[in-house]
Amino acid sequence: MNRNNYYNMGNVGGVNESEFCPDCPTQTIYDPPITQYENYFHPQLVNVVQNIETVKQHHCCPVYQHHYTHTEKNVMVSNVKRGKHTRSSAKKRSKK
């Protein structure tokens, strides 16, 4: 097999590619249709009524109010002098 015949093996009847024109019928293929949408928007007035309810909540909370009572008493004190005694609780308060 010579070299030219080797390269022409794919051609019909040994005709080279530039001279060969097969008789192939034209075919038509239909793809499924494509739907295309164009959206147009127009303003539409919509009235929205929003009801607002106010709930007034009342709570009891403690408020401390101090009330003081006052009492008086009369004590008889003798004239005898005694040594000065201070109460320990008075000493503790003075150190603070």
C-alpha positions as CSV (number, residue, x, y, z in Angstrom):
1,M,0.0,0.0,0.0
2,N,1.5,3.3,-1.0
3,R,1.4,6.4,1.0
4,N,-1.3,8.3,-1.1
5,N,-3.7,5.3,-0.9
6,Y,-3.3,5.2,2.9
7,Y,-4.4,8.9,3.2
8,N,-7.3,8.5,0.8
9,M,-8.8,5.4,2.5
10,G,-11.6,7.5,4.2
11,N,-12.8,9.0,0.9
12,V,-15.3,7.3,-1.3
13,G,-13.9,5.8,-4.4
14,G,-10.4,7.3,-3.7
15,V,-11.6,10.9,-4.4
16,N,-9.9,13.4,-2.3
17,E,-11.8,15.5,0.2
18,S,-12.0,18.8,-1.8
19,E,-13.6,17.1,-4.8
20,F,-16.0,14.9,-2.8
21,C,-19.6,16.2,-2.3
22,P,-22.0,13.7,-0.9
23,D,-25.7,13.8,-1.7
24,C,-27.0,14.3,1.9
25,P,-30.6,15.5,2.1
26,T,-31.4,18.6,4.2
27,Q,-33.1,17.9,7.5
28,T,-35.2,20.2,9.6
29,I,-35.3,19.8,13.4
30,Y,-37.8,21.6,15.6
31,D,-36.9,22.4,19.2
32,P,-39.6,22.7,21.7
33,P,-40.9,26.3,21.9
34,I,-39.4,28.7,24.3
35,T,-41.8,30.9,26.2
36,Q,-40.6,34.4,26.9
37,Y,-42.4,36.8,29.2
38,E,-42.3,40.5,29.4
39,N,-43.6,41.9,32.8
40,Y,-45.2,45.3,33.0
41,F,-46.0,46.8,36.4
42,H,-48.7,49.4,37.1
43,P,-49.2,51.2,40.4
44,Q,-52.3,50.1,42.3
45,L,-53.4,52.0,45.4
46,V,-54.1,49.7,48.4
47,N,-55.5,51.3,51.5
48,V,-54.2,49.6,54.6
49,V,-56.0,50.3,57.9
50,Q,-54.0,49.4,61.0
51,N,-55.8,49.4,64.3
52,I,-53.7,50.3,67.3
53,E,-54.9,49.2,70.7
54,T,-53.4,50.8,73.8
55,V,-53.6,48.6,76.9
56,K,-53.0,50.5,80.1
57,Q,-51.6,48.1,82.6
58,H,-51.8,49.0,86.2
59,H,-49.5,47.4,88.7
60,C,-49.2,47.6,92.5
61,C,-45.7,48.2,93.7
62,P,-44.6,48.6,97.3
63,V,-43.6,52.1,98.4
64,Y,-42.5,52.1,101.9
65,Q,-43.7,55.0,104.1
66,H,-42.2,55.0,107.5
67,H,-44.3,56.1,110.5
68,Y,-42.7,56.7,113.8
69,T,-44.2,56.7,117.3
70,H,-42.9,58.7,120.1
71,T,-43.2,58.0,123.8
72,E,-42.1,59.9,126.8
73,K,-41.5,58.7,130.3
74,N,-40.4,60.4,133.5
75,V,-37.6,58.8,135.5
76,M,-36.4,59.8,138.9
77,V,-32.7,60.1,139.2
78,S,-30.9,60.2,142.5
79,N,-28.2,62.7,143.4
80,V,-25.6,60.1,144.2
81,K,-22.8,60.3,141.7
82,R,-21.8,57.1,140.1
83,G,-18.8,56.3,137.9
84,K,-19.1,57.0,134.3
85,H,-20.1,53.9,132.5
86,T,-20.4,54.0,128.7
87,R,-22.4,51.4,126.9
88,S,-20.4,49.1,124.7
89,S,-22.8,49.7,121.8
90,A,-22.1,53.4,122.0
91,K,-18.3,52.7,121.7
92,K,-18.8,50.6,118.7
93,R,-20.9,53.3,117.0
94,S,-18.3,55.9,117.6
95,K,-15.5,53.9,116.0
96,K,-17.2,53.7,112.6
